[in-house]
């Protein structure tokens, strides 16, 4: 059980909840804070004080007072009207992350929502009741209003939830569980949708997949080095310590670990004095991407535990302040930065693919790794495909956060576009994994020509794993099948991450 309390939630906790089906509970202290803040809201309603979001309209309607008799209807209208999500739905795992993160934010006790609502969100996570949430429609400020409204719809028995690969009406889900939908009370609708949990949930998935991919790119690059008789002197610890970036030092260390015992890699001067940058500068290039991952991790873990509602009930309920914690600028920047880092891992991978297939660069390997050059094209179009993916990534890598379009009659006159950035980052990661999968296919084929018995013991295991799903290239075939099989293998290879993070 992972105990949620509004702080202390980490990306490793999220990995366990999302990928290992870890159950969650609400911390007892958090329950006390929730109950305390709810009493403040109830007092405001009873005494008739005017407070934004409790008994006023929203956005430009914030100056419109709402009668006490209409407070319940106000919350229902809010959720229905703001459920303007469009396009394909987020993957179910993103929806699950969104529920966890919204719950954790509300458990901080600044939002005035009832404990009953938060217990239902907990039930949803533990029983895999995941809302169907369209990806498009959020500006990333005033909260991820459209996506979170679709989350809230399921609570009230409207909208849709996932049932395997199907979408079913939410009210049928509650009937199946012998539960009635939640009836929202004062401020609860606003508390559910004022937040950055769509961009942050997608950001969490992005980071977890990026970490995996960054580690995998290293062993694949190491195998490419073996196929090209790469020079290991460039990974000498003193070189990297002289520059001082810890991430660069660690990449060089891991590269030497992967290559330990190899009979194919060389020393400076044995075959040539130095390698091309895509080989020689692996620690510098990959290390820089790891620096971005560290930055994104810091911002995500802050946001995962942040109060992003509006207004917030602070100072033990004595003060209620309407602010702007729902503005997604920090995550928007983090996702735009992550886009660049992952696009670069794909860029440099594609350059290594080119070196593996180009007869002018591949140290005597068959042209395009073809079994019969000329008659058979071999891996020629594998490099084409990789080049296409990295070029597509360059369009996705344009920063979403530099754009802003005013909304709500110019009341919300600057927005972050953070959810767009997070979605584009995910697309880049998917493309990058396929590029790195192509490098893996070519590297495995390359070392087979050299003699796979000569590769390092650590890479021997990886060579065998790839060969189990991608046979040798003895005749041209439909290589898109091989790419997708390798991509699936990489996406599911979580054992590698556990090993590396345990030993590091």
N, C-alpha and C positions, 0 to 999 in steps of 0.2 A: 504493500500500500504506500502511495505517495501522498503525504499530507499537504494540502494547499492552504495557505494562510495569507496570500497577498504579497509575500516576499519570499526570497530564497529559491524560487523556481529557476532551474537551470536548463540548458539545452540537453544535458544528459538525462535529466528527468523527463524532458519532452521526448527524447529518443525512446525511453522505456515505455511511456504512455502510448506513443504513436505506433511504434514498431514491435513492441514486446507485450502489448495489451496489459500493461500495469494498471491496476485499479487505483482510484483516488478516493480520499476522504477529506472532509473539511475539518481544519484545526479548531479545537474548542475555543481558543482565544479569539480567533477570527469570528466565530459565531457571536461572541459577546459584542465585538465591535459592530457587526452588522445590525444586531438588535438595537444597539444604542443609537446608531444613525437613523434607523427606521423610525424610532420614536420622535426624532426631530421633525421628520416629514409629517407624521401624523399630527403633531402639535401645530404645525404651520397650517395644515388644512383645517383643523378645528377652530383655530383662532382667526383664520381669514387673512393672514399676512400675504402680501404679494411677493412671490419668489419665482424667478424664471424657471420654467420647466415643470413647476409643480402646479401652479394655477395661472400660468400665462401661455400664450401661443409660443411658437418656435421660430427661430431665425428672424426674418423681418417682422413676424407677428409677435415678437417678444413683448410689445407694448399693449397687446390685447389681453385683458383680464378674463379669466374663465370662472364661471360660477361653480360653487362647490358641487352642485348636483351634476355637473358635466365633467368632473375631473376624471372619472373612469373612462368616459367616452373619448376624452382628449387623448389618452394613451393608446386606445384602440385605433383611432383615426391616424395617429402618428405612425404606428407600425404599418398599417395598411398602405398609407399614402407614400411612405418612404421605401417600400419594397419595390423599387424600380430597377432591380438588377436585370441585366440582359446578357445574352450570349451563352456560351457553353458553361456548365457549372464547374466550380472548383473541384479538383479531385477530392474524393471522400476523406482522405487523410488530412487534407487542408481544412475541411469542414470540422473534423474532429479536433484539430489543433485550435481552431477558432473558438469552439465551445470551452475548451480547457482554459484558454487565455482570457476570455471574457469573464469566466467564473473567477479566476484568480484575481483579476483586477477589481471585481466587485467585492471580493472578500477583504479588501483593505479597509472597508467600513467607512468610506467617504461618500457613498452614493445614495444611501437611504432606501435601498431595496430590501424587500422582506427575505428572511432566511428561507422561507418556503420556496421562493423562486430559485434560489441558489442550490437548494437541495435537489430541485428538479433538474437543473443543469448537471449536477453531479450524477444523478441517475442516468441522464442521457449518455454521458461519457462511459459509465460502467456497463451500460446495456447496449452500447453501440447504436444509439439513436442519433443519426447524423443528418442535419438539415441539408437539403439541396440548395446550394447558394450560387447563383450566377456570378461569373467572374467580373463582368464589366458593369460600370455605373457608379464607381466611387471616385471622388476627386481627392480623397486622402486628407480632408480637413472637415471640421465639424463632425469628425468621426467618419469611419467607413460606413456611412449611413445606409446605403442600399444593401450591401452584403449582410450587415448585422441585422437589418430589418427582416431579411429572409430567415436568419437564425431565430429571431424572436417570433416569427410567424408560427414556427413549429411548436413553440411553447404554448401558444394560445389555440392550437389545434387547426391552424390554417397552413397554407403552403405545403411543401412536400419534404419527405425524408427518404434516405436511401434504404433500399431493401435488396441487398445483393447488388446486381447491376441495374435494378429497376428503381423507379421513383413512385412512391405511393403517397396518397394524401395523409397529412399529419394526424388528422383525427382518427384514422384507422390504426395508426401506431399506438395511440393512447388507449384505444379500445382493446387492442391486443394485449396491452400490459395492465388492463383493468384500472386505468387511471383517467382522471378527467383533465382536460386542458387547464392551464393556468389562466385566471382572470386577473389582468393587470390592474394595479391600483396606482395611486398618485406617484408620479415621477418614474415609475418602473419601466415604462416603455423607453423613455429618454435614457435611463441608466443602462439599458441593454444595448442601445445603438450608438451612444456617444463614445467612441473609442477607436483605436487603431488596430483592432485585432484581425482584420482581414489581411492587411499588408504584413502584419507581424507574423500571423500564422503561415502565410505563404513564405515569408522570410525565414521562419524556423525550418521549414521543409527545404528551402533553398540552401540554407547553411549546412544542414545535416548531409544533404546530397553532395554539396561542394566539398566538404571535408573528406568524404569517402573518395570522391573523384580526384582530389588533390593527392591523396596518398597513392591511389592506383596509378596516376600518371607517372609516378616516380619509378615503380617497378617496370612499367612498360617502357619508359625511357631507358632504363638500365638494360633491358633486353635489346632494345635498338642499338645501344652502345656495343653490346656483344656482337650483333650482326655486322656492325661497321668497324670492328676492331678499335673501339673507342679508347682514348687515353685517360687513365684514371688519375694521373698526377694533378689534374685540374681540380680534384676534389680533396686535395691535401688539407687537413684542418687548419694549418697555419695561414693559408691563403684567405680563408673565410673569416677566421678570427681577426685577421688584419683589417678587415673592413668593419666588422663589429655588429652586423645584423644577426640576431639570434636565429631567426627563421632560416636565413641562408646557411648558417653553420649547421643547423639540424638537417636540412635537405642534403647537404654534402655528406654528412655522417650516414644518413640512411642510404644514399646511393652507394657508398662504399660497402655498407652492410649487405645490400642486395648483390653486389658484384664480387663479394669475397669468395675466393676459390675458383673464379672463372679462368679458363684457359684461353679465352678469346680476346679479352681486353688486353690493352698494351700499355707500355710505359713510353714516356716522352722520348722521341728519337728512334724507337724501334721500327716503326713504319713511317711516321711523319712527326713533325715537331709539335703540331697543335691541331685540334679539331675545330670545326665550324662552331659558331656561337650557339646554335640550337643544341649542340652536344656539350661544348665546353662550359657554357653559361647556364646549365640547368639549375645549379643552386641559386644563382642570382635571379633568374627569371621566375622559377617556381617559388623561390623564397619570398619574392615580392608579392606573389599572389597569397602566400600564407600570411603576410603582414596584413593584407586586406581582410582575410578571413578573421584575423584576431580583432581588427577594428569592428567588423560587422558583428562578431560574437558579443563584444562588449555592449554595443548599442542594443542588440536584440535582447540580451538578458536584463538590461535596464528596463526596456519597454515591456517585457514580459511580466514585470513586477510593478508596473507604473499605474497610478490612478489617472485614467484618461477620460473620465466622465466630466460632465458639466451640467449644473453647478456642483461644486464639491462642498461637503459638510465638514468643516475643520474646527479645530480648537474645542474639542469635546461638544460639538453641536452649537456652540455659541456664535459661530460665524459661518455664513453660507456665501460663497464667492463664485460668481460666474467668470470663468477664465477661458483658457484656450489649450488645455493639455491634450485635447483631441487632435491637435494639428500634427500631421505625420511627417514633418520635415526631417527629424533625425533618422527615421527609418527610410524615408525617400532617398536621402543621401547615401545611407548604408547600402541600400539595394542597388543604386546606380554604381557605386564603387565596386560592389560584388560582381556586377555585370562585366565590368572591365577586367577584373581579375580572372574570371572564368573564361572570358573570351580569349585572353592571352594564353591561358593553358592550352586552348584549342589551337591558337595561331602557331605556337611553337611546336606543337605535336604535328601539325600539318607539314611544317618544314622538315621534320624528321622523317615523315612518310616520304616526302620527295627524295630525301637522300637514300632511303631504302630502295626505291624503285628506279631511280635515274641511273642509267649505266655509266654516266660520267662522274657520279658521286658515290656509288655504292660499293667501292672497293672490290670489284670483280664478281659481285652477285649477278645472276642472270638479269638482263634488261626487264624491268617491270616484274621481276620475280617469276617470269613466265617459264613453264616447263618446255615450251617450244617457241622461242621468240619469233615473232612474225606470224606464224600460223595461229598461235594462241596469244591473246592480249595479256593474260595474267592479271596483275594488280593495277594495270594502267588506270582503269576508271575508278578504282578505289581511291586513288589520289584526287581524281576529278571531284568525286563526291565529297571528300574532306574539304577541298578548296571551296566548294559551294556552301558547305555548312559554316565555315569560318567567315565567308563573305556575308552570309545572312546574319551572323552574329554581330557584325559591325553595324548593321542597321538597328538591331535591338539594343546595342550598347549606347546609343545616343541617350544622354541623361533625361529621364522623364521629369526630374525635379526642376529643370530650368524653365518649365512651362507653368503657366497659371492662367486660369480663366475665372473671372469673378462669378459668383452665384448668389442666389437669394437676394435679388435686388441690390446687389453690391454690398450687402451686409457682410458676406463672406468673400472678401475681395482679394484674398490671396490663398491659394490652395497648394498642396504638396505634390499631388499626382503620385504619391508613394505606392498605391496599390498597383498602378500601371507599371511602375518601376519593378515591383516585386514579381509581377506576372511576366514581364519581359526577362527578368533575371532567370526565372524558371525555364523559359524557352532556351536561353543561352546555355544553361546547364545541360539540358537534354541534347542539344546539338553538340556541345563539347564532349559529352560522354561518347557519342557516336564517332566523333573524330578520333578520340583516344582508343575506341574499340577498333577502328581501322588501323591505327598504328600497331595495336596488339597483334592483329591478324598478320600484318606485314612483318613485324619483328619476329614472330614465331616462325613464319616461313623462312625468313632470312637466316635465323640460327639453325634451322633444319638443314639448309644448304651448307652451312659451315660445319655442322656436326653437333647435334643437340646434346651429345654426351659431354661436350666440352664446356657447357655453360655452368654457371655457379650452382651450388646445391640449392640455394634459396629460390633461384629462378627456375630450376628444374621442376619444382613442384608447380609453379605457375604455368610453365610450358605445357605440362601434362594436363592441367585443368583446361587450358584453351584448346589443346588438341582433342580433348574429350568432346568438345562441342563443334569445333571447326576442323575438318579433316585437311590433310596436306593439299596443296594446289598441284594436282597431277594432270588436271584438265580444266579448261574454262567451265564455269558454272554460274549460277545465279548468285552473285556475291552479296546481294542485299539480304539474303537469308542469313548468311554468316555474320553480317554486321549486326542484325537484330538479335541473333543468338548471343553474340559477344556483349552487346549492350545490356541485355537482360542479365547475363552473368555478372557484369560489373555492378549493375544496380542492386543486385541482391547479395553482393559479396561483403556482408557486414562482419564476417569473421576476421578479415584483414584489419579492420578498424579496431576491433577489440584487442587484437594482438599488439598492434602498434601503439595504441594509447595506453595499454597496460605496461609495456616495456619502456615507454618514453618518460 
